[in-house]
Amino acid sequence: MLPGAKALVKLTKIYTRTGDDGTTGLVDGSRTAKDAPRMAAIGDVDELNSAVGLAALHAAEPMLGALRTIQNDLFDLGADLATPGDDFAPSDMVLRIVPAQVSRLEAEIDAMNAEMAPLTSFILPGGTGLAASLHMARTIARRAERTMVAARRDVAVNPEAQRYVNRLSDWLFVAARYANAKGAGDILWKPGASR
């Protein structure tokens, strides 16, 4: 934790029994159904974070550090989604995804892309263990984006959060190519090859 930072969470007991009725608590203390669209989005972001954690098992620096930063961002994103209301300004006690987090992903995408030849074919998800794990995380990021869009029909969703998860799926795609010998180890799609 950063010096002077306040703890946002203190857990001394893991089970509370408050969710036994099929509801769960939000940041403001209100409760919602566990199958509400907001909770589906939060669940997909949580699954995405776990997939990024699995990818990190195969990563070395600097990719490992980037993945750990993304995992932290994804916790911020989950907190953002769990905070009702349409005031998306962050504060000391309200976590919101901010433009700088999206910009960081874009800068990292551009840096990785600068070291790779352009794509000349669609690629199959796979290659190294790291690349395959990143591709799996990418597909979960796309699902999380879809569930966030669906949640927006019922509740306010931070536009920066939406942009973050969209950009993250791009980041994961480029990072997977980068993990495949900077694209040289990509597995190319051969349309109709098995006919």
HELIX and SHEET records of a PDB file:
HELIX    1   1 PRO A   37  ALA A   56  1                                  20    
HELIX    2   2 MET A   63  LEU A   81  1                                  19    
HELIX    3   3 PRO A   99  ASN A  113  1                                  15    
HELIX    4   4 GLY A  129  ALA A  151  1                                  23    
HELIX    5   5 PRO A  159  ALA A  179  1                                  21    
HELIX    6   6 ALA A  181  GLY A  183  5                                   3    
SHEET    1   A 2 THR A  23  GLY A  25  0                                        
SHEET    2   A 2 ARG A  31  ALA A  33 -1                                        
SHEET    1   B 2 ILE A 123  LEU A 124  0                                        
SHEET    2   B 2 ILE A 187  LEU A 188 -1                                        
END                                                                             
